[in-house]
Amino acid sequence: MSDRSLRGMRLGSQSMETEAGVEPAPRQRVEYRCKDGERVFVTFAAEAEIPPTWVSKTGKEALLVDGEKPVPGNEKPVRTHWDMLLERRSVEDLEQILADRLTLLRERRGEKTSA
């Protein structure tokens, strides 16, 4: 059995190439700051476009230090399915439809209805 084993190196886990003479891509370190003073450092490629805001690991929005303040866009708010449903029906209509469907479902299952 030992005749068949490969010795000297683990397959697929190591490379025979060295990192001698290899230069990493140019980078830039950018600082962001939250409203509460928390500092956030992010490393970008040198040619990357730097976003004006960044979300920190704690979930707070941080602004670029010495950068332009972000301009709020004229974007429409996101419409959810619930918003679109409320455009077509009132909450009272929806409650009545739900009650009717639950009654129908219970009748199909053979359950007794309390109403």
N, CA, C and O atoms as CSV, one atom per row, in Angstrom:
chain,resi,resn,atom,element,x,y,z
A,1,MET,N,N,0.825,-1.196,0.000
A,1,MET,CA,C,0.000,0.000,0.000
A,1,MET,C,C,0.865,1.253,0.000
A,1,MET,O,O,0.534,2.238,-0.660
A,2,SER,N,N,1.982,1.219,0.745
A,2,SER,CA,C,2.831,2.400,0.791
A,2,SER,C,C,3.532,2.646,-0.539
A,2,SER,O,O,4.006,3.758,-0.775
A,3,ASP,N,N,3.615,1.654,-1.409
A,3,ASP,CA,C,4.250,1.840,-2.715
A,3,ASP,C,C,3.428,2.793,-3.584
A,3,ASP,O,O,3.976,3.482,-4.446
A,4,ARG,N,N,2.126,2.829,-3.358
A,4,ARG,CA,C,1.236,3.567,-4.243
A,4,ARG,C,C,0.969,4.997,-3.760
A,4,ARG,O,O,0.398,5.794,-4.506
A,5,SER,N,N,1.362,5.331,-2.557
A,5,SER,CA,C,1.045,6.662,-2.043
A,5,SER,C,C,2.001,7.702,-2.612
A,5,SER,O,O,3.159,7.404,-2.904
A,6,LEU,N,N,1.510,8.912,-2.763
A,6,LEU,CA,C,2.333,10.014,-3.234
A,6,LEU,C,C,2.969,10.681,-2.031
A,6,LEU,O,O,2.300,10.929,-1.027
A,7,ARG,N,N,4.223,10.966,-2.124
A,7,ARG,CA,C,4.923,11.540,-0.980
A,7,ARG,C,C,5.494,12.906,-1.329
A,7,ARG,O,O,5.726,13.240,-2.491
A,8,GLY,N,N,5.708,13.674,-0.277
A,8,GLY,CA,C,6.412,14.928,-0.436
A,8,GLY,C,C,5.527,16.149,-0.562
A,8,GLY,O,O,5.990,17.260,-0.305
A,9,MET,N,N,4.265,15.988,-0.951
A,9,MET,CA,C,3.428,17.163,-1.149
A,9,MET,C,C,1.957,16.774,-1.138
A,9,MET,O,O,1.582,15.697,-1.602
A,10,ARG,N,N,1.134,17.661,-0.603
A,10,ARG,CA,C,-0.309,17.438,-0.652
A,10,ARG,C,C,-0.815,17.933,-1.994
A,10,ARG,O,O,-0.497,19.045,-2.416
A,11,LEU,N,N,-1.583,17.124,-2.646
A,11,LEU,CA,C,-2.079,17.488,-3.967
A,11,LEU,C,C,-3.131,18.594,-3.879
A,11,LEU,O,O,-4.034,18.536,-3.044
A,12,GLY,N,N,-3.009,19.583,-4.730
A,12,GLY,CA,C,-4.025,20.618,-4.839
A,12,GLY,C,C,-3.992,21.678,-3.766
A,12,GLY,O,O,-4.730,22.658,-3.869
A,13,SER,N,N,-3.182,21.535,-2.751
A,13,SER,CA,C,-3.224,22.509,-1.671
A,13,SER,C,C,-2.039,23.454,-1.682
A,13,SER,O,O,-2.067,24.475,-0.995
A,14,GLN,N,N,-1.002,23.145,-2.439
A,14,GLN,CA,C,0.171,24.004,-2.470
A,14,GLN,C,C,0.597,24.230,-3.906
A,14,GLN,O,O,0.385,23.387,-4.777
A,15,SER,N,N,1.202,25.382,-4.135
A,15,SER,CA,C,1.688,25.701,-5.462
A,15,SER,C,C,3.209,25.695,-5.431
A,15,SER,O,O,3.813,26.013,-4.407
A,16,MET,N,N,3.809,25.346,-6.515
A,16,MET,CA,C,5.268,25.333,-6.594
A,16,MET,C,C,5.814,26.710,-6.952
A,16,MET,O,O,7.029,26.909,-6.940
A,17,GLU,N,N,4.933,27.674,-7.272
A,17,GLU,CA,C,5.387,29.015,-7.621
A,17,GLU,C,C,5.694,29.799,-6.356
A,17,GLU,O,O,5.021,29.636,-5.339
A,18,THR,N,N,6.706,30.646,-6.422
A,18,THR,CA,C,7.036,31.513,-5.293
A,18,THR,C,C,6.487,32.900,-5.577
A,18,THR,O,O,6.153,33.222,-6.717
A,19,GLU,N,N,6.396,33.711,-4.549
A,19,GLU,CA,C,5.897,35.077,-4.716
A,19,GLU,C,C,7.036,36.064,-4.914
A,19,GLU,O,O,6.812,37.274,-4.884
A,20,ALA,N,N,8.238,35.579,-5.114
A,20,ALA,CA,C,9.386,36.455,-5.329
A,20,ALA,C,C,9.211,37.201,-6.647
A,20,ALA,O,O,8.924,36.590,-7.677
A,21,GLY,N,N,9.382,38.508,-6.615
A,21,GLY,CA,C,9.286,39.318,-7.816
A,21,GLY,C,C,7.862,39.679,-8.217
A,21,GLY,O,O,7.669,40.367,-9.220
A,22,VAL,N,N,6.871,39.241,-7.473
A,22,VAL,CA,C,5.483,39.541,-7.803
A,22,VAL,C,C,5.062,40.783,-7.027
A,22,VAL,O,O,5.194,40.838,-5.805
A,23,GLU,N,N,4.555,41.777,-7.751
A,23,GLU,CA,C,4.084,42.988,-7.079
A,23,GLU,C,C,2.573,42.994,-7.060
A,23,GLU,O,O,1.944,42.742,-8.087
A,24,PRO,N,N,1.966,43.283,-5.896
A,24,PRO,CA,C,0.504,43.350,-5.848
A,24,PRO,C,C,-0.001,44.569,-6.630
A,24,PRO,O,O,0.737,45.523,-6.878
A,25,ALA,N,N,-1.250,44.506,-7.000
A,25,ALA,CA,C,-1.864,45.624,-7.722
A,25,ALA,C,C,-1.867,46.857,-6.824
A,25,ALA,O,O,-1.997,46.735,-5.606
A,26,PRO,N,N,-1.725,48.048,-7.417
A,26,PRO,CA,C,-1.734,49.272,-6.603
A,26,PRO,C,C,-3.086,49.454,-5.909
A,26,PRO,O,O,-4.144,49.213,-6.490
A,27,ARG,N,N,-3.016,49.882,-4.660
A,27,ARG,CA,C,-4.229,50.043,-3.853
A,27,ARG,C,C,-4.238,51.399,-3.181
A,27,ARG,O,O,-3.223,52.093,-3.117
A,28,GLN,N,N,-5.401,51.756,-2.684
A,28,GLN,CA,C,-5.546,52.977,-1.892
A,28,GLN,C,C,-6.437,52.686,-0.704
A,28,GLN,O,O,-7.425,51.961,-0.812
A,29,ARG,N,N,-6.076,53.259,0.425
A,29,ARG,CA,C,-6.845,53.070,1.658
A,29,ARG,C,C,-7.679,54.323,1.874
A,29,ARG,O,O,-7.152,55.435,1.895
A,30,VAL,N,N,-8.979,54.136,2.035
A,30,VAL,CA,C,-9.915,55.256,2.123
A,30,VAL,C,C,-10.561,55.231,3.502
A,30,VAL,O,O,-10.875,54.171,4.043
A,31,GLU,N,N,-10.752,56.432,4.061
A,31,GLU,CA,C,-11.365,56.536,5.389
A,31,GLU,C,C,-12.789,57.070,5.274
A,31,GLU,O,O,-13.063,58.032,4.556
A,32,TYR,N,N,-13.673,56.419,5.998
A,32,TYR,CA,C,-15.058,56.860,6.134
A,32,TYR,C,C,-15.299,57.118,7.618
A,32,TYR,O,O,-14.619,56.551,8.474
A,33,ARG,N,N,-16.273,57.981,7.915
A,33,ARG,CA,C,-16.580,58.266,9.312
A,33,ARG,C,C,-18.087,58.322,9.513
A,33,ARG,O,O,-18.804,58.968,8.748
A,34,CYS,N,N,-18.563,57.634,10.559
A,34,CYS,CA,C,-19.989,57.641,10.911
A,34,CYS,C,C,-20.316,58.921,11.663
A,34,CYS,O,O,-19.422,59.659,12.075
A,35,LYS,N,N,-21.600,59.172,11.837
A,35,LYS,CA,C,-22.039,60.367,12.567
A,35,LYS,C,C,-21.587,60.341,14.023
A,35,LYS,O,O,-21.351,61.392,14.620
A,36,ASP,N,N,-21.466,59.146,14.595
A,36,ASP,CA,C,-21.040,59.046,15.994
A,36,ASP,C,C,-19.517,59.047,16.156
A,36,ASP,O,O,-19.014,58.879,17.267
A,37,GLY,N,N,-18.776,59.236,15.050
A,37,GLY,CA,C,-17.326,59.331,15.116
A,37,GLY,C,C,-16.592,58.029,14.811
A,37,GLY,O,O,-15.362,58.021,14.762
A,38,GLU,N,N,-17.304,56.944,14.606
A,38,GLU,CA,C,-16.648,55.672,14.290
A,38,GLU,C,C,-15.912,55.801,12.957
A,38,GLU,O,O,-16.464,56.298,11.976
A,39,ARG,N,N,-14.653,55.344,12.938
A,39,ARG,CA,C,-13.841,55.414,11.724
A,39,ARG,C,C,-13.850,54.057,11.031
A,39,ARG,O,O,-13.711,53.012,11.668
A,40,VAL,N,N,-14.018,54.097,9.706
A,40,VAL,CA,C,-14.051,52.876,8.900
A,40,VAL,C,C,-13.009,53.033,7.795
A,40,VAL,O,O,-13.029,54.016,7.055
A,41,PHE,N,N,-12.103,52.068,7.685
A,41,PHE,CA,C,-11.086,52.095,6.644
A,41,PHE,C,C,-11.371,50.976,5.655
A,41,PHE,O,O,-11.594,49.829,6.042
A,42,VAL,N,N,-11.362,51.330,4.350
A,42,VAL,CA,C,-11.636,50.362,3.294
A,42,VAL,C,C,-10.523,50.475,2.260
A,42,VAL,O,O,-10.105,51.577,1.907
A,43,THR,N,N,-10.046,49.330,1.776
A,43,THR,CA,C,-9.002,49.319,0.763
A,43,THR,C,C,-9.630,49.044,-0.599
A,43,THR,O,O,-10.373,48.078,-0.778
A,44,PHE,N,N,-9.313,49.918,-1.557
A,44,PHE,CA,C,-9.814,49.802,-2.918
A,44,PHE,C,C,-8.639,49.703,-3.881
A,44,PHE,O,O,-7.514,50.072,-3.544
A,45,ALA,N,N,-8.907,49.203,-5.077
A,45,ALA,CA,C,-7.902,49.248,-6.139
A,45,ALA,C,C,-7.659,50.714,-6.488
A,45,ALA,O,O,-8.548,51.551,-6.329
A,46,ALA,N,N,-6.452,51.020,-6.965
A,46,ALA,CA,C,-6.090,52.406,-7.260
A,46,ALA,C,C,-7.011,53.030,-8.307
A,46,ALA,O,O,-7.302,54.224,-8.240
A,47,GLU,N,N,-7.469,52.235,-9.273
A,47,GLU,CA,C,-8.305,52.792,-10.334
A,47,GLU,C,C,-9.801,52.708,-10.038
A,47,GLU,O,O,-10.614,53.090,-10.879
A,48,ALA,N,N,-10.175,52.216,-8.860
A,48,ALA,CA,C,-11.592,52.045,-8.516
A,48,ALA,C,C,-12.258,53.382,-8.235
A,48,ALA,O,O,-11.629,54.318,-7.742
A,49,GLU,N,N,-13.543,53.449,-8.558
A,49,GLU,CA,C,-14.335,54.637,-8.231
A,49,GLU,C,C,-14.757,54.523,-6.769
A,49,GLU,O,O,-15.324,53.510,-6.359
A,50,ILE,N,N,-14.482,55.547,-5.997
A,50,ILE,CA,C,-14.735,55.510,-4.553
A,50,ILE,C,C,-16.171,55.953,-4.280
A,50,ILE,O,O,-16.555,57.056,-4.667
A,51,PRO,N,N,-16.977,55.104,-3.613
A,51,PRO,CA,C,-18.364,55.503,-3.307
A,51,PRO,C,C,-18.386,56.553,-2.187
A,51,PRO,O,O,-17.531,56.529,-1.302
A,52,PRO,N,N,-19.352,57.469,-2.221
A,52,PRO,CA,C,-19.405,58.523,-1.197
A,52,PRO,C,C,-19.851,58.014,0.170
A,52,PRO,O,O,-19.568,58.654,1.183
A,53,THR,N,N,-20.539,56.879,0.220
A,53,THR,CA,C,-20.969,56.319,1.508
A,53,THR,C,C,-20.571,54.855,1.580
A,53,THR,O,O,-20.368,54.189,0.565
A,54,TRP,N,N,-20.465,54.373,2.817
A,54,TRP,CA,C,-20.107,52.972,3.058
A,54,TRP,C,C,-20.838,52.523,4.311
A,54,TRP,O,O,-20.991,53.306,5.248
A,55,VAL,N,N,-21.289,51.288,4.344
A,55,VAL,CA,C,-21.963,50.754,5.524
A,55,VAL,C,C,-20.914,50.021,6.356
A,55,VAL,O,O,-20.250,49.104,5.873
A,56,SER,N,N,-20.775,50.443,7.622
A,56,SER,CA,C,-19.763,49.836,8.490
A,56,SER,C,C,-20.195,48.440,8.922
A,56,SER,O,O,-21.321,48.016,8.662
A,57,LYS,N,N,-19.284,47.732,9.585
A,57,LYS,CA,C,-19.598,46.382,10.062
A,57,LYS,C,C,-20.706,46.403,11.107
A,57,LYS,O,O,-21.396,45.403,11.302
A,58,THR,N,N,-20.879,47.525,11.771
A,58,THR,CA,C,-21.937,47.647,12.773
A,58,THR,C,C,-23.272,48.036,12.146
A,58,THR,O,O,-24.280,48.144,12.845
A,59,GLY,N,N,-23.281,48.249,10.815
A,59,GLY,CA,C,-24.531,48.556,10.122
A,59,GLY,C,C,-24.842,50.036,10.007
A,59,GLY,O,O,-25.912,50.403,9.521
A,60,LYS,N,N,-23.924,50.901,10.447
A,60,LYS,CA,C,-24.153,52.339,10.364
A,60,LYS,C,C,-23.614,52.877,9.047
A,60,LYS,O,O,-22.645,52.349,8.501
A,61,GLU,N,N,-24.245,53.926,8.544
A,61,GLU,CA,C,-23.788,54.538,7.305
A,61,GLU,C,C,-22.668,55.509,7.614
A,61,GLU,O,O,-22.787,56.356,8.499
A,62,ALA,N,N,-21.567,55.375,6.866
A,62,ALA,CA,C,-20.410,56.240,7.056
A,62,ALA,C,C,-20.191,57.068,5.804
A,62,ALA,O,O,-20.405,56.589,4.691
A,63,LEU,N,N,-19.758,58.331,5.988
A,63,LEU,CA,C,-19.500,59.234,4.870
A,63,LEU,C,C,-18.003,59.307,4.607
A,63,LEU,O,O,-17.195,59.183,5.527
A,64,LEU,N,N,-17.646,59.507,3.358
A,64,LEU,CA,C,-16.258,59.616,2.932
A,64,LEU,C,C,-15.635,60.855,3.558
A,64,LEU,O,O,-16.199,61.946,3.478
A,65,VAL,N,N,-14.467,60.688,4.184
A,65,VAL,CA,C,-13.753,61.824,4.782
A,65,VAL,C,C,-13.119,62.616,3.645
A,65,VAL,O,O,-12.527,62.031,2.738
A,66,ASP,N,N,-13.236,63.923,3.684
A,66,ASP,CA,C,-12.712,64.830,2.663
A,66,ASP,C,C,-13.291,64.542,1.278
A,66,ASP,O,O,-12.636,64.782,0.264
A,67,GLY,N,N,-14.484,64.044,1.242
A,67,GLY,CA,C,-15.139,63.764,-0.037
A,67,GLY,C,C,-16.382,64.610,-0.186
A,67,GLY,O,O,-16.794,65.312,0.738
A,68,GLU,N,N,-16.966,64.531,-1.356
A,68,GLU,CA,C,-18.201,65.262,-1.597
A,68,GLU,C,C,-19.354,64.588,-0.864
A,68,GLU,O,O,-19.414,63.363,-0.767
A,69,LYS,N,N,-20.252,65.395,-0.357
A,69,LYS,CA,C,-21.433,64.849,0.310
A,69,LYS,C,C,-22.362,64.260,-0.747
A,69,LYS,O,O,-22.537,64.851,-1.813
A,70,PRO,N,N,-22.956,63.107,-0.465
A,70,PRO,CA,C,-23.850,62.505,-1.465
A,70,PRO,C,C,-25.097,63.367,-1.667
A,70,PRO,O,O,-25.672,63.904,-0.720
A,71,VAL,N,N,-25.488,63.477,-2.925
A,71,VAL,CA,C,-26.669,64.265,-3.271
A,71,VAL,C,C,-27.851,63.307,-3.331
A,71,VAL,O,O,-27.823,62.336,-4.087
A,72,PRO,N,N,-28.901,63.573,-2.534
A,72,PRO,CA,C,-30.063,62.675,-2.602
A,72,PRO,C,C,-30.714,62.770,-3.973
A,72,PRO,O,O,-30.976,63.863,-4.475
A,73,GLY,N,N,-30.968,61.625,-4.563
A,73,GLY,CA,C,-31.559,61.586,-5.900
A,73,GLY,C,C,-33.065,61.746,-5.845
A,73,GLY,O,O,-33.686,61.658,-4.785
A,74,ASN,N,N,-33.630,61.982,-7.005
A,74,ASN,CA,C,-35.083,62.097,-7.118
A,74,ASN,C,C,-35.674,60.735,-7.431
A,74,ASN,O,O,-36.476,60.591,-8.354
A,75,GLU,N,N,-35.276,59.744,-6.664
A,75,GLU,CA,C,-35.755,58.394,-6.905
A,75,GLU,C,C,-37.106,58.185,-6.260
A,75,GLU,O,O,-37.379,58.676,-5.165
A,76,LYS,N,N,-37.935,57.453,-6.955
A,76,LYS,CA,C,-39.247,57.133,-6.409
A,76,LYS,C,C,-39.074,56.077,-5.328
A,76,LYS,O,O,-38.225,55.196,-5.463
A,77,PRO,N,N,-39.857,56.146,-4.265
A,77,PRO,CA,C,-39.750,55.113,-3.233
A,77,PRO,C,C,-40.159,53.754,-3.796
A,77,PRO,O,O,-40.985,53.669,-4.704
A,78,VAL,N,N,-39.582,52.720,-3.257
A,78,VAL,CA,C,-39.867,51.369,-3.727
A,78,VAL,C,C,-41.287,50.996,-3.357
A,78,VAL,O,O,-41.712,51.136,-2.210
A,79,ARG,N,N,-42.017,50.514,-4.365
A,79,ARG,CA,C,-43.397,50.062,-4.104
A,79,ARG,C,C,-43.370,48.581,-3.831
A,79,ARG,O,O,-42.865,47.802,-4.640
A,80,THR,N,N,-43.913,48.183,-2.693
A,80,THR,CA,C,-43.981,46.768,-2.342
A,80,THR,C,C,-45.283,46.171,-2.877
A,80,THR,O,O,-46.167,46.887,-3.348
A,81,HIS,N,N,-45.376,44.863,-2.792
A,81,HIS,CA,C,-46.613,44.189,-3.208
A,81,HIS,C,C,-47.786,44.677,-2.356
A,81,HIS,O,O,-48.899,44.848,-2.853
A,82,TRP,N,N,-47.522,44.896,-1.072
A,82,TRP,CA,C,-48.576,45.362,-0.163
A,82,TRP,C,C,-49.070,46.741,-0.602
A,82,TRP,O,O,-50.275,46.992,-0.585
A,83,ASP,N,N,-48.162,47.638,-0.994
A,83,ASP,CA,C,-48.556,48.970,-1.455
A,83,ASP,C,C,-49.437,48.879,-2.692
A,83,ASP,O,O,-50.448,49.573,-2.797
A,84,MET,N,N,-49.048,48.018,-3.626
A,84,MET,CA,C,-49.840,47.874,-4.848
A,84,MET,C,C,-51.205,47.256,-4.561
A,84,MET,O,O,-52.195,47.607,-5.203
A,85,LEU,N,N,-51.258,46.336,-3.597
A,85,LEU,CA,C,-52.529,45.729,-3.222
A,85,LEU,C,C,-53.456,46.773,-2.594
A,85,LEU,O,O,-54.655,46.798,-2.871
A,86,LEU,N,N,-52.886,47.631,-1.747
A,86,LEU,CA,C,-53.702,48.668,-1.105
A,86,LEU,C,C,-54.201,49.719,-2.099
A,86,LEU,O,O,-55.164,50.431,-1.813
A,87,GLU,N,N,-53.557,49.820,-3.260
A,87,GLU,CA,C,-54.062,50.726,-4.292
A,87,GLU,C,C,-55.335,50.192,-4.910
A,87,GLU,O,O,-56.158,50.964,-5.402
A,88,ARG,N,N,-55.514,48.849,-4.890
A,88,ARG,CA,C,-56.688,48.237,-5.522
A,88,ARG,C,C,-57.812,47.935,-4.538
A,88,ARG,O,O,-58.983,47.953,-4.916
A,89,ARG,N,N,-57.471,47.659,-3.281
A,89,ARG,CA,C,-58.483,47.255,-2.304
A,89,ARG,C,C,-58.236,47.941,-0.973
A,89,ARG,O,O,-57.112,48.336,-0.663
A,90,SER,N,N,-59.314,48.081,-0.179
A,90,SER,CA,C,-59.172,48.649,1.162
A,90,SER,C,C,-58.860,47.516,2.142
A,90,SER,O,O,-59.025,46.341,1.813
A,91,VAL,N,N,-58.412,47.871,3.334
A,91,VAL,CA,C,-58.086,46.865,4.352
A,91,VAL,C,C,-59.344,46.089,4.743
A,91,VAL,O,O,-59.274,44.885,4.993
A,92,GLU,N,N,-60.495,46.768,4.799
A,92,GLU,CA,C,-61.746,46.091,5.135
A,92,GLU,C,C,-62.093,45.039,4.081
A,92,GLU,O,O,-62.516,43.933,4.417
A,93,ASP,N,N,-61.910,45.393,2.792
A,93,ASP,CA,C,-62.160,44.415,1.712
A,93,ASP,C,C,-61.239,43.204,1.856
A,93,ASP,O,O,-61.670,42.064,1.683
A,94,LEU,N,N,-59.990,43.456,2.168
A,94,LEU,CA,C,-59.025,42.364,2.304
A,94,LEU,C,C,-59.372,41.453,3.480
A,94,LEU,O,O,-59.229,40.233,3.392
A,95,GLU,N,N,-59.830,42.054,4.580
A,95,GLU,CA,C,-60.228,41.240,5.735
A,95,GLU,C,C,-61.443,40.364,5.392
A,95,GLU,O,O,-61.522,39.212,5.819
A,96,GLN,N,N,-62.384,40.915,4.621
A,96,GLN,CA,C,-63.568,40.148,4.221
A,96,GLN,C,C,-63.181,39.014,3.276
A,96,GLN,O,O,-63.689,37.901,3.412
A,97,ILE,N,N,-62.302,39.275,2.333
A,97,ILE,CA,C,-61.838,38.229,1.413
A,97,ILE,C,C,-61.130,37.120,2.183
A,97,ILE,O,O,-61.333,35.939,1.901
A,98,LEU,N,N,-60.299,37.497,3.156
A,98,LEU,CA,C,-59.607,36.500,3.973
A,98,LEU,C,C,-60.594,35.636,4.746
A,98,LEU,O,O,-60.446,34.415,4.801
A,99,ALA,N,N,-61.600,36.269,5.343
A,99,ALA,CA,C,-62.599,35.513,6.099
A,99,ALA,C,C,-63.364,34.546,5.183
A,99,ALA,O,O,-63.617,33.402,5.562
A,100,ASP,N,N,-63.727,35.002,3.990
A,100,ASP,CA,C,-64.438,34.140,3.031
A,100,ASP,C,C,-63.573,32.957,2.608
A,100,ASP,O,O,-64.059,31.828,2.536
A,101,ARG,N,N,-62.300,33.206,2.329
A,101,ARG,CA,C,-61.404,32.131,1.888
A,101,ARG,C,C,-61.148,31.128,3.012
A,101,ARG,O,O,-61.071,29.925,2.763
A,102,LEU,N,N,-61.016,31.621,4.259
A,102,LEU,CA,C,-60.820,30.710,5.385
A,102,LEU,C,C,-62.049,29.832,5.606
A,102,LEU,O,O,-61.924,28.647,5.916
A,103,THR,N,N,-63.236,30.417,5.446
A,103,THR,CA,C,-64.464,29.642,5.581
A,103,THR,C,C,-64.529,28.559,4.505
A,103,THR,O,O,-64.850,27.408,4.800
A,104,LEU,N,N,-64.228,28.921,3.276
A,104,LEU,CA,C,-64.227,27.959,2.181
A,104,LEU,C,C,-63.219,26.835,2.425
A,104,LEU,O,O,-63.517,25.665,2.181
A,105,LEU,N,N,-62.042,27.189,2.900
A,105,LEU,CA,C,-61.005,26.197,3.182
A,105,LEU,C,C,-61.440,25.235,4.289
A,105,LEU,O,O,-61.243,24.024,4.188
A,106,ARG,N,N,-62.025,25.784,5.327
A,106,ARG,CA,C,-62.474,24.939,6.441
A,106,ARG,C,C,-63.602,24.005,6.013
A,106,ARG,O,O,-63.667,22.862,6.465
A,107,GLU,N,N,-64.490,24.485,5.145
A,107,GLU,CA,C,-65.577,23.637,4.643
A,107,GLU,C,C,-65.022,22.490,3.811
A,107,GLU,O,O,-65.512,21.365,3.901
A,108,ARG,N,N,-63.999,22.767,3.000
A,108,ARG,CA,C,-63.383,21.717,2.198
A,108,ARG,C,C,-62.702,20.664,3.069
A,108,ARG,O,O,-62.691,19.481,2.730
A,109,ARG,N,N,-62.149,21.093,4.166
A,109,ARG,CA,C,-61.484,20.154,5.079
A,109,ARG,C,C,-62.470,19.413,5.954
A,109,ARG,O,O,-62.112,18.429,6.602
A,110,GLY,N,N,-63.694,19.867,5.979
A,110,GLY,CA,C,-64.702,19.213,6.805
A,110,GLY,C,C,-64.737,19.734,8.225
A,110,GLY,O,O,-65.321,19.099,9.103
A,111,GLU,N,N,-64.130,20.862,8.463
A,111,GLU,CA,C,-64.151,21.443,9.808
A,111,GLU,C,C,-65.441,22.216,10.006
A,111,GLU,O,O,-66.055,22.698,9.054
A,112,LYS,N,N,-65.834,22.320,11.264
A,112,LYS,CA,C,-67.017,23.100,11.587
A,112,LYS,C,C,-66.634,24.574,11.664
A,112,LYS,O,O,-65.583,24.930,12.196
A,113,THR,N,N,-67.498,25.415,11.127
A,113,THR,CA,C,-67.249,26.843,11.210
A,113,THR,C,C,-67.957,27.409,12.416
A,113,THR,O,O,-69.072,27.000,12.738
A,114,SER,N,N,-67.317,28.345,13.081
A,114,SER,CA,C,-67.892,28.930,14.289
A,114,SER,C,C,-68.838,30.074,13.971
A,114,SER,O,O,-69.588,30.497,14.851
A,115,ALA,N,N,-68.835,30.582,12.770
A,115,ALA,CA,C,-69.688,31.731,12.422
A,115,ALA,C,C,-71.019,31.301,11.890
A,115,ALA,O,O,-71.850,32.145,11.553
